[in-house]
Amino acid sequence: MALDPSVDIGRKVWRSCTHCPNADGLYLLKSNANLVYVQCPLCHNTWWLDTKFGQGGGPDKSGNP
């Protein structure tokens, strides 16, 4: 899997990757209320992450918030 073409290296979420040893932050791809869609710059996995801040719910069944 390659980096998403919409990656802006200046937009980061300062969390560690849950899929690999990367602890240098994740790229922010999208956000919706308390959910952020992130990609690891090391292993390239993508997922929705609940920041627990703000209001909102989980992604719908299609994976979109």
N, C-alpha and C positions, 0 to 999 in steps of 0.2 A: 504494500500500500504506500502510495506517495503522499507528500504533503498536499493538503487541499489547496487549490489554486487561489482561493480567497484569503489565505493566511496573510495577516499583516503582522510582521515580527514585533511591531511596537505595541500590540494589544495582547497582554498576557494575563493569565489568571495564576496567582501565586500559590499554587497547590502542587503537590507531588503527583506523579503518575501512579495510578493504581495497577498498571499492567507491566511496568518495568522499573528499574532503579532510578529513573530520572527524577531529580528533586529541584530542578532549575526553573520550574514553571511550565505552564501549558499555554498554547496559542488559543485565543478566544476567537471563535468563528461566528457564533450567533449568541443572542441573549433574548430572554423573554421573562420578565419579572424576576423571580429568584432563580431561574434556570439559566445555565450557560452551556453552550455547545463548544467543547474544547477538543484540541488535538495535541497529542504529545509530539514534540519535535524530535524525540529520539526513536520511539517505536511506531509512531504515526497512527496509533489507535485513536478513534474518535468516540465520544459519548456525551450524553447530557449529564450535567452535574448540578445538583441542588445545593445552592449556597446557603440555604436556610435564612436568607435575608429577604425582606419584601413579601409581596403576596403573589400567589400563583399556584398552579398545580403541576402535575407531571405531564410529560408528553402524551399525546393521544396515541391510539394504537398504531398509527402510521409512523410514529417516531417524531412527530412535529408538535411543538408546544401550542 
